[in-house]
Amino acid sequence: MAAAVKLRTDYSAVDLRRLAAGTRHANQSRRLLSLAAVLDGMDREQATRIGGMDRQTLRDWVHRFNEGGPDGLKDIRPKGHPPRLSTGQLAALATIVETGPDRAVDGVVRWRRIDLQKLVRERFGVDYHERTIGKLLKQIGFSHISARPLHPAQDARVIEAFKKNFAVTLKAHLAHMPRRRPIELWFQDEARIGQKNSLVRQWARRGTRPRQPADQRYESAYLFGAICPARGVGAALALPFADTHAMQAHLDEIARTVAKGVHAVLLLDRAGWHTTAKLVVPKNISLIFLPSRSAELNPVENIWQYLRANWLSNRVFDSYDDIIDAACNAWNRLVDQPRTITSIGMREWAHIGQT
């Protein structure tokens, strides 16, 4: 029988037990305890039982410990196969995906995994399975998500200029106000809620497509909503039409919700019932109109998405009264969550310097 291999002597049994108690690696811990028992003079046959191994395995770990210390007792994770695409090729693939396909050249309006499978094979000489293409896309930071609508005439430079110069715009609109007057920033918008309802994504078993009720009738109402993200409050009205009279009623409702002694700056789009001279703007509100075709500047658009996703979609409304009840219930549930309003509504470009 081969002679027992001696353990290095710079660690005591107490040291090894302390390391075993502190490590997050279960296998390393049991190996340390077996070696601690050996250092205490326990028979090696008995020491193997502590770590759940045989004598030859214990002998191998003694060699590993002598060479690498406690770290030598950790499991060696297999490195797996080397990546088939280089770092540069992955970066090139990411650029291709982000840029999107050229309809005239690639023949599609969006990348599918099967399209990228072909592209990777032709450009990089690597043949992946279609499912692996999906895993690869997630690895380099992509998700399969819905696109946001973009107006064809939108000018990104105008939007960026508005955000960059918002502090100047705000100061100009408040030039008539006393300097020390507190200011609240509000955002306003309307959403149509009706029987022709939307369906939203849901969890379901892979390979299935769940069904949800979809009404074909057209009865609807409008939810006029406004939020003050900094305070986490909102003001809304459910109304039958979107017109000047409805907007006047909503402005009056917002004015009642603004904190006492505070002046509100209300940001809103350029709908006709917003810009008409027939509106009587309350004294505690100033209006600032967002650039045309720039819905992404208005966080109330995200509020509508939140309400639909959680309380308004995937359902049928039997009557107009049901629509009004659902709209009011959804908004009331939102205002019961001030942190949600703040989380969705805060915009760095608008709230710098605001409390």
C-alpha positions in Angstrom: 0.0 0.0 0.0 1.3 3.4 -0.9 2.5 5.6 2.0 0.1 8.4 3.1 0.9 11.8 1.6 1.9 14.3 4.3 -0.2 17.5 4.5 1.5 20.9 4.4 1.9 22.3 7.9 1.2 26.1 7.4 -2.5 25.5 8.2 -3.8 24.1 11.4 -6.9 22.0 11.9 -8.6 25.0 13.5 -7.7 27.2 10.4 -9.2 24.7 8.1 -12.5 24.4 10.1 -12.7 28.2 10.2 -12.3 28.3 6.4 -14.9 25.6 6.0 -17.4 27.6 8.0 -16.8 30.7 5.9 -16.7 29.4 2.4 -19.8 29.5 0.0 -18.6 26.4 -1.8 -20.1 23.3 -0.2 -17.7 20.8 -1.8 -14.7 22.9 -0.7 -16.1 23.0 2.8 -16.4 19.2 3.2 -12.9 18.7 1.8 -11.5 21.1 4.3 -13.3 19.3 7.1 -11.8 15.9 6.0 -8.3 17.4 5.9 -8.8 19.1 9.3 -9.7 15.6 10.7 -6.4 14.2 9.2 -4.5 17.1 10.9 -6.1 16.2 14.2 -4.7 12.6 13.8 -7.9 10.9 12.8 -7.5 7.7 10.8 -7.7 8.6 7.1 -10.4 5.9 6.5 -12.6 7.7 9.0 -11.6 11.1 7.6 -12.9 10.1 4.2 -16.4 9.5 5.6 -16.6 13.2 6.8 -16.1 14.4 3.2 -18.1 11.6 1.5 -15.2 10.2 -0.5 -12.9 7.2 -0.8 -9.2 7.1 0.2 -7.9 7.6 -3.3 -10.0 10.7 -3.7 -8.8 12.0 -0.4 -5.2 11.4 -1.5 -5.9 13.5 -4.7 -7.3 16.4 -2.7 -4.3 16.3 -0.3 -2.1 16.8 -3.4 -4.3 19.6 -4.6 -4.2 21.2 -1.1 -0.5 20.9 -0.8 -0.1 22.7 -4.2 -2.8 25.3 -4.1 -3.8 25.7 -0.5 -7.5 26.0 0.4 -8.3 27.4 -3.1 -7.0 24.2 -4.6 -10.0 22.4 -3.0 -12.6 24.3 -5.0 -14.3 22.6 -8.0 -12.6 23.2 -11.3 -15.3 24.5 -13.6 -15.1 23.3 -17.2 -14.4 26.2 -19.6 -16.6 24.8 -22.3 -16.2 25.2 -26.0 -14.4 28.4 -27.1 -16.8 30.9 -28.7 -17.3 30.4 -32.4 -17.6 34.2 -33.1 -14.8 36.5 -32.1 -15.4 39.6 -30.0 -15.1 41.7 -33.2 -17.6 39.5 -35.0 -20.1 39.8 -32.1 -19.7 43.6 -32.2 -20.3 43.6 -35.9 -23.4 41.4 -35.4 -24.7 43.8 -32.7 -24.3 46.7 -35.2 -26.2 44.8 -37.9 -29.1 44.0 -35.5 -29.3 47.5 -34.2 -29.2 49.1 -37.6 -32.0 46.8 -38.9 -32.4 45.3 -42.3 -32.4 47.0 -45.6 -35.7 46.1 -47.2 -34.4 46.3 -50.7 -31.3 44.2 -50.0 -32.4 41.8 -47.2 -36.1 41.5 -48.3 -37.5 41.8 -44.8 -38.7 44.7 -42.6 -37.4 43.2 -39.3 -34.7 40.7 -38.4 -35.9 37.2 -37.6 -33.7 34.6 -36.1 -33.8 32.7 -39.4 -32.6 35.8 -41.3 -29.7 36.3 -38.9 -28.9 32.6 -39.0 -28.3 33.0 -42.7 -26.5 36.2 -42.4 -24.1 34.8 -39.8 -23.4 31.8 -42.0 -22.7 33.8 -45.1 -20.7 36.7 -43.5 -18.8 34.9 -40.7 -18.8 31.3 -41.9 -20.4 29.9 -38.7 -23.6 27.8 -38.9 -25.7 28.2 -35.8 -29.0 26.6 -35.0 -31.9 29.1 -35.1 -32.5 28.7 -31.4 -28.8 29.4 -30.7 -29.1 32.7 -32.6 -31.8 33.8 -30.1 -29.5 32.9 -27.2 -26.6 34.7 -28.9 -28.7 37.9 -29.3 -29.6 37.8 -25.6 -25.9 37.3 -24.8 -25.0 40.5 -26.6 -27.7 42.6 -25.0 -30.8 42.3 -27.2 -34.4 41.4 -26.3 -37.4 40.6 -28.5 -39.6 43.6 -27.8 -42.4 45.6 -29.4 -41.3 48.8 -31.3 -42.6 52.2 -30.3 -44.5 54.2 -32.9 -42.6 56.9 -34.8 -44.2 59.6 -36.7 -42.5 59.8 -40.2 -42.2 63.6 -39.9 -40.7 63.7 -36.4 -37.6 65.8 -36.1 -35.3 64.3 -33.5 -33.2 67.6 -33.4 -36.3 69.6 -32.3 -37.0 67.1 -29.5 -33.4 67.2 -28.3 -33.3 71.0 -28.5 -36.6 71.2 -26.4 -35.1 69.0 -23.7 -31.8 70.9 -23.7 -33.4 74.3 -23.5 -36.3 73.4 -21.2 -34.9 75.3 -18.2 -34.8 78.5 -20.4 -38.3 77.8 -21.7 -39.6 77.3 -18.2 -38.0 80.5 -17.0 -39.5 82.5 -19.8 -43.0 81.1 -19.1 -42.7 82.0 -15.4 -41.2 85.5 -15.9 -44.4 87.1 -14.5 -44.3 85.0 -11.3 -42.7 86.0 -8.0 -39.2 84.5 -7.8 -39.9 82.5 -4.6 -43.2 81.0 -5.7 -43.0 77.2 -5.6 -43.5 75.4 -8.9 -45.0 72.0 -9.7 -44.4 70.3 -13.1 -47.4 68.5 -14.5 -48.0 66.4 -17.6 -51.4 66.0 -19.3 -52.8 63.8 -22.1 -56.0 61.9 -23.1 -56.7 58.3 -23.9 -59.6 56.6 -25.6 -61.0 53.7 -23.7 -63.7 51.6 -25.3 -65.2 48.3 -26.4 -62.7 48.0 -29.2 -60.2 47.1 -26.6 -56.5 46.0 -26.8 -54.8 42.7 -25.9 -51.6 42.7 -24.0 -48.8 40.1 -23.6 -49.2 37.4 -20.9 -47.3 34.4 -19.7 -48.3 31.2 -21.3 -46.8 27.8 -22.1 -44.3 27.8 -24.9 -45.9 26.7 -28.2 -49.4 27.8 -27.2 -51.3 31.0 -28.0 -53.8 31.9 -25.3 -57.1 33.5 -26.3 -58.7 36.6 -24.7 -62.1 38.3 -25.4 -62.0 40.9 -28.1 -65.2 43.0 -28.5 -66.2 44.3 -32.0 -68.4 47.1 -30.8 -67.2 50.8 -30.8 -68.7 52.4 -27.7 -66.0 54.5 -26.0 -65.1 57.3 -23.6 -62.1 59.5 -23.0 -59.9 59.5 -19.9 -58.3 62.9 -19.4 -55.3 62.4 -17.1 -52.6 64.6 -15.6 -49.8 63.7 -13.2 -47.3 65.6 -11.0 -44.4 63.1 -10.8 -42.5 65.0 -8.0 -45.6 64.8 -5.7 -46.8 61.4 -7.0 -50.3 62.7 -7.5 -52.7 62.9 -10.4 -56.0 64.5 -11.6 -58.3 62.9 -14.1 -61.8 63.0 -15.5 -63.6 60.3 -17.6 -65.7 62.1 -20.2 -67.7 61.2 -23.3 -65.8 63.5 -25.8 -62.4 65.0 -26.3 -63.2 68.7 -27.0 -62.7 72.2 -25.6 -65.5 71.8 -23.0 -63.9 68.5 -21.7 -60.4 70.2 -21.6 -61.8 73.1 -19.7 -63.2 70.8 -17.1 -59.9 69.0 -16.8 -57.9 72.2 -16.4 -60.3 73.2 -13.5 -59.8 69.7 -11.9 -56.0 70.0 -12.2 -56.1 73.5 -10.7 -58.0 72.1 -7.7 -55.4 69.4 -7.2 -52.3 71.7 -7.4 -50.9 72.2 -3.9 -52.0 75.4 -2.1 -49.8 78.4 -2.7 -48.0 76.6 -5.6 -48.0 77.4 -9.3 -48.3 74.5 -11.8 -46.6 74.3 -15.2 -48.6 71.9 -17.3 -46.8 70.3 -20.3 -49.1 68.9 -23.0 -49.3 68.2 -26.7 -50.8 70.5 -29.4 -54.2 69.0 -29.8 -56.8 71.5 -31.0 -58.7 71.5 -27.7 -55.4 72.3 -25.9 -54.4 75.3 -28.0 -57.7 77.0 -28.6 -58.2 80.5 -27.3 -61.6 79.5 -25.9 -59.9 77.9 -22.9 -59.8 79.8 -19.7 -56.6 78.7 -18.1 -56.8 78.9 -14.3 -54.5 81.4 -12.6 -52.4 78.8 -10.8 -51.5 77.0 -14.1 -49.2 77.9 -17.0 -49.2 75.9 -20.2 -46.1 74.8 -22.1 -46.7 72.9 -25.4 -44.5 70.1 -26.3 -43.0 69.9 -29.8 -45.2 68.4 -32.5 -45.1 64.6 -33.0 -43.1 64.0 -29.8 -45.3 61.7 -27.8 -42.2 60.2 -26.1 -41.7 63.5 -24.2 -44.9 63.0 -22.3 -44.8 60.4 -19.5 -48.6 60.2 -19.4 -48.3 58.1 -22.6 -46.5 55.5 -20.3 -49.2 55.9 -17.7 -51.7 54.8 -20.4 -49.6 51.7 -21.1 -49.5 50.9 -17.4 -53.2 51.2 -17.0 -54.0 49.1 -20.0 -51.5 46.4 -19.1 -52.8 46.0 -15.6 -56.5 46.9 -15.5 -58.0 47.8 -18.9 -57.0 45.3 -21.5 -58.1 41.7 -22.1 -61.7 42.5 -21.1 -65.1 43.3 -22.6 -67.2 46.3 -21.5 -71.0 45.7 -21.8 -72.0 49.3 -21.8 -70.8 52.9 -21.7 -71.3 53.0 -17.9 -69.0 49.9 -17.6 -66.3 51.8 -19.6 -66.6 54.8 -17.3 -66.4 52.6 -14.2 -63.4 50.8 -15.5 -61.5 54.0 -16.4 -62.2 55.6 -13.0 -61.3 52.4 -11.1 -58.0 52.1 -13.0 -57.1 55.7 -12.4 -58.0 55.5 -8.7 -55.8 52.4 -8.3 -53.0 54.4 -9.9 -53.3 57.4 -7.6 -53.2 55.0 -4.6 -49.6 54.2 -5.8 -47.8 57.6 -5.6 -44.4 55.9 -6.0 -45.5 54.3 -9.3 -46.5 57.8 -10.6 -43.1 59.2 -9.6 -41.3 56.2 -11.1 -43.1 56.4 -14.5 -43.3 60.2 -14.7 -40.0 61.6 -13.6 -37.9 63.0 -16.5 -34.4 64.1 -15.9 -34.5 66.8 -18.5 -37.6 68.4 -17.0 -37.0 67.9 -13.3 -33.4 69.1 -12.9 -33.5 71.5 -10.0 -37.1 70.7 -9.1 -38.2 69.2 -5.8 
